[in-house]
């Protein structure tokens, strides 16, 4: 082997994935886990159905079906989500449907209705009067241990915030978001 090649091999420093993870570039962004709630909580970006459709129409119109197609809105929302996941490289990104209360606190009766535990608490009239506001959330992590530890790095969060146009927050989940 030539001495130049040998010296090059000697100078080559091999880093392990653990060493890479230890650098600040690969550490998850700083975040305080919220107090436990009756439902799983998700940290992410609340977006409307219309916003997702518009994002897809502006950024990947060639991947959308004809606007008159019965599944157009659902497909546009899925394509928007997939494009955002690809652009941000956040492999933990997920779609969740979350409670969206005015004032920030989820009323206990909303939880009871979603959990099916309202028979003893609410009359039929009260049940019919409840309007549960929800929002689609592009979630980057949850308050579960594994998910929380696997949250994205700060650069990914900064880019996602720029794409979405507003910052993330904690949301109490209802269920997975599907079309």
N, C-alpha and C positions, 0 to 999 in steps of 0.2 A: 504494500500500500504506500502511496506517495506520502512524503512527510507533510505536505500541505494538507492533504486530505485527513491524515491522522491528527494533525493539530486542530483542524476544523471539528472533528469528532470530539476531541478532548474539550474544546471550548463550548460545545453544544450543551446547554443546560436543559435537562428534561424536567418539566414540572408535572406534578400529579394533579388530578382534578381537585383533590383536597387543597393543595396549595393555591390553585386558581380560585376556589370558593372562598378562601380566607382573605383574598384581596378585596378592598372596598368596592371595586368594580362589580364584583359578583355577589355582594351581600344584598339581602332583601331590603327594600326601602323601610324606613322607620315608621312604625305604626303601633299604637296602643290598642290592645285587644279590649273590646267593650265588655261590660258586665253581662253575664249570661241572661238570656231571655227565653221565653217558652218555645220559640222557634229559632232555628239556625239563622245567624246573621251573616250578611254578605257585604264585603267592601267593594264598591264599584261605582259605576256611572249610570245614573238613571237616564234613560232615553225613551222618547215616545216612539210608537210604532211608525208614525209619520216621518220622524227624523231618520229612522233606519231605512225606510223606503227611499227617502230623498238622498241619503248617503250612497245607496246602491245605484240610483239613477245617475248621480253625478260621477261616480268613480268606477263603475263596472257595468255600464248599460248593455254592453255586448253579451253579458252573461245572464240577462233577464229574459223571461218569456214575453210574448206579446202582452201589451197592457190590458187587453180584453180577456186574457186567460183567467180562469176562475182562481188559480193559485198564485196569481201575480204578486199580491201583497206579501204572502207568506214567503215566497221564493226571494223576493227583494230583501226582506228582513234577514233571511238566512244568508244570502250573498253578502249583505253588509257586515254581518257578524263575522263571516269567514274572512272577508277582506281585512277587517280590523285586526283579527287574530293574526293573520299573515303579516300585516304591516308592523305590528307592535312586537311580534315574536313572543307574545305572552302565551305560553303553552298551558297555563292554568285557566285561561279565560273561559267563562261559561255564561250562558244566558239563564237568568232567574227572574221569576215573577215575585215581586216584593210588595208589601204593604206600603202605601204612600199617604200617610195621614197628614192632614193640615196641622201644623204646630209641632210635628216631630214625634209625638208619643202615640203608639198604636193603642187604640181603645181595647180594653179587655174583651168587650163583646165581639170585636172582629176576630180575635183569636178563638173565642168560643164557637163562633159560626164556622170558621175554617176547620176547626178540630171536631165539629159535630157535637159539641158538649153544651148546647144551648137550651135543651129541653127544660132544665130546672131553673135557668137564669132568665130566659126571655119568653114573653108571650108571643103568640103568632103575629099580633099587630106590631110589636117591637121588632120582631125578626124581619118583617116585610119593610119596615121603615129604615133599616140599616143599609146604607150604601157604602160598600167597602171599596175604597180607592186603591188601585194597584198601579205599579209601574214596571216596565221592563228594565232590568239592570244587567249591564255587562260586568259581571263579577270577576275580580282578579284573585280573591281569596275569601275564605269564610272564617268564622271564629273557632272552628275546629282546629285542634292542635296541628295535624299534618298539613292542612290547607294553609293555615296561618304561617307556618314555617316555610312553605314553598312559594310565598308571595314574590312578585316580580322585583327587579332592581329599579332604582330610582330613575334611570334613563328611560326605561320602558314606560314607567308611570308618567314621566314628563311628556313623552311622545303621545301617549294615549290621551292625556289631558288636552294637548294641543289639537289632536284629531277631533275629540268630542266637543271641545269648546267650553268645558267647565270641569271642575274638580270632582273627585270621588267622595263618597261618604259611606257610612254604615247604614244598611237597610235590613229590616227583619223580613225574612223570606216567607212566602206562602207556599210555593211549589216551583218546580222547574218550569221555565218559560218555553212553551211550544206554540206552534201556529194554531 
